[in-house]
Amino acid sequence: MTEESKPFGFLPLRPGIHRESKTFGFLPLRSDGTIAPGTLACTTAGGLLILVEAERHRIAPEDVKALIFAGRPAPITRERVRRTGGIVAGSVTIEGHAAVNPAGRAVVIRLRAGSWIIPLVSFRRVARGEAASAPLFPLIPEVEL
């Protein structure tokens, strides 16, 4: 068995010989803005918050249940507060939707700012309150050749 063909966890027979770990091709362990630009978080009322690029979007609790149990797409809303002449006016708009992908293993979140994906297992854990938050991973649009 040559030195290169040994498995990664193989202990050397001779002391002083160490294999260098090869990190090329692996993602860094820390959270970086280019890796996870968004976060999914749970609210105390049972809904979900989607934090993407300094904007806060919301999925209502009844829509979260319909998405998880029935697979129905859920609208994603955003509350905007505007001040005109000292009068505060707020409006709630639908900014996108969240749907289970065709394979049933992930939730795809589509907003005006872009598209993100989160594993269904992580989505369920955050929705149930088992996890405080989970990262959203950007979906790169398909390029046609």
Secondary structure, DSSP 8 states (H G I E B T S, - for coil): --TTTS-TT---SSTT-------TTS--SS--TTT--EEEEE-TTS-EEEEETTEEEEE-HHHHHIIIII---EEEEEEEEEEETTEEEEEEEEEEEEEE-TTSSEEEEEETTEEEEEEHHHHHHHHHTSSSEEEEEE-------
